[in-house]
């Protein structure tokens, strides 16, 4: 049994692009400007993807589902229905 049984595998919680952004930001301490230049995205879009990933990780740590609609605002969910 692992030392921390509550630890989650972040790779399974995020898609490939979100995982790469998360790792560049947290492990390599890159700025949003640097990551945007690497991936060819705007800083605003990059920040949105990063924040959605952090929300999914947080939700997964609490034991919740990681369905995309849980990362949306109530207004966005209502507009889809």
Order of alpha helices (4+ residues) and beta strands (2+ residues): alpha-alpha-alpha-alpha-alpha
